[in-house]
Amino acid sequence: MPMTDLLSLQKNFIKAHLGPGDRAVDFTMGNGYDTVFLSQLVGPAGEVTAFDIQPAALRSTAENLAKNNCPDNWRLICASHHRAKEFVTGKIKAGMFNLGYLPGAGNKKLTTMRTTTLPAVQNALEMLDDGGVLLVAVYPGHPEGALEGEELVKYFGTISRFQYSIAQFRMLNSPESPFFMVIEKKE
């Protein structure tokens, strides 16, 4: 029997909400795998904006988008995810956060931080269109990641269930493994 693949599960949530011509945001582009996924889903008529504070992430993502023959529907912004509302106007159908550090980077001390992640998530909720979805992947295997996860779980617990459906998916027998939360805005 196959193991639960959290990445595939995340993508299924996005696919249920996002389609051709929609607008999406990759709030933490990293190496661009989520940016590629979103670009291909929204197609040539759609729009994807991706954020990262590291120029290396923008370079890696641009290479990934080109290598995967993605349509010219994306913008890469070298800025913190908490500034997304400065660059994205209008509502979005989907957003993805992959918190932590840039995979493959030498500096694993440079991570997303609670001080910008919580405002970024709050902004993303305001940007989310009716029937839209946000995915927030948390990596509790490092100290800041564990604290980010705790803060986000606490925050999401305060949000009205009449406006959003919020669920958490994690491996209970592996507490330091990544987990994610899915936030669906009700129509």
N, C-alpha and C positions, 0 to 999 in steps of 0.2 A: 504494500500500500504506500503511495507517495506521501512525502512529508508536506505539510502545509507550506505553500509558497506565498509569503506575504506580499511580494512584489507583484505577482500575478493578480492577487486579490485586489490590491490597490488599483491596478490598471482596469479591472472589471468595473470598479466603482466609477472611474473617470469615463469609461466607454458608455456607461448607462446615462450619462448626463451631457456629454460633449459630442458634437458632430460637425459636419462641414459648415463653414461660414461662421462658426462661433468664435468667441474671444476667450483666451486662456492666459494664465500667468504662471511661470515657473519662478517662484519667489527665491529659490536657492539653486541656481543653475549647475553648480559644480562642474562636472565634465560634459553636461548637456544631454544625458540620456533621457531625462524627462522632457527636456525642450524638444528633442527629436520626436518623441512619442506624441506630444501635444501638437507639434507642427503637422505631423502626418495625419492626425485625427481631424484637425480643423480644415485641412486642405488649402488650396490656393485662395479661396474666398475668405478664409479665416484669418485670425491674428493671434500671435503669441509674443509676449514680452517676457524676457528672462532677466533676472538680477543676480549679481554677485559682486563682492567687493574686491575680488582678486583678478587682475588682468589675465593671469594664467587660465582662469576659468573661462573667460570670454574667448581666448584663443582656442582652447580645447573644445569648447562648445561649437564655435564656428567651423572647426575642422570636422566635428561629428555631424553637423547639419549638412555640410557639403558631401561628406562621404556617404551619407544616407539619402542623397538626392532629394532633400526636403524642399518644398515649394518656398518661394521668396515671400514668406508670410510672417517673418520673425524680426524682432529687435532685441539686441543684447545690450543691457545697460550696466555699466560699472558703477553701481551704487548699492547701498544697503537695502534689503527687502522692506524695511520700515518706511522707505520713501516711495514705494510703488505708486501711491496716489498722485504723486507729482508727475508721473510719466504715463499713467494709464487713465484715460478718461472713459467714462461709461461703465456699464456693468460687465462682469465676466461670468462665464458659465462654469469655469473650473479653475482651480488653483492648486499648486503642489508645493509643499515645503519638504525638503529633505535636510533636516538639521544636522549639525555636526561640523566636520572639517572636510576640506576638498580631498576626495579620494586620490591617492597617488602623490599627493603633495608632500614635500619634505617637512613642512611645519604643521604638525598636528596640534600645536598649541593655539593656532589661529582657527577658532570655531565660531559658530553662531553663538550669540549671547542672549541671555534672558532680557537684557535691557533693550534690545531691539526686536527680539523675536515676538514678545507679547504685543507690542504696538503693531508689528507687521501683521500678526494674525487678526488683531482687532480691525485694522484697516481692510484686510482681505474679506472679513465678514461683511463690512459695509459695502465693499465693491461687488459682492456676490449677488447675482441675479436670482430671482425666484426660480426654484427648481435646479439651482446650481450646486456645485460640490467643491469642498476643499479637502485635501488630504495633507495631513501633517505627520511625517515620519520622524520619530525621536530615537536617538542613539544614547541610551543611558550608560554605556560602557566607559564613559569618561565623566569626570566630576561635573562639568558645566552641562553636559547632556542630561545627566540624571536630574539636575536642578531645573533645567528647561522643561523636562517632562513633568516633573511634580507641579511646576507653576501652571503649565498648560492644562493638565488634568483638573487642577483646582479651578482655574478660570472657566473651562468648558462646563464644569458642574454648576456654574451660576447662570447659565444661559437658558432662556425659556424654551421648554420642550414644545411649545405651541408655535414657535418660529423656526426652530432648527431641530433636526434629529442628529444626535451626536453619539457615536459609538467608538469604542477602543478595541483594537485587536492586538493581542500580545501572547507570547508563549509563557504560560504560567510556570512551567518548570525550567525556565531559563531567564531569570530576572534581568540579566544584563544584555539580553538580545534586543535588537531594535524592535520597536512596536510602532503602530500608527493609529491615528484617529481620523475618522471620516465625519465630516460635518456637511449635512445636506440641508439647504434652505428650503423650507416648505413653500409651496405655491399658493 
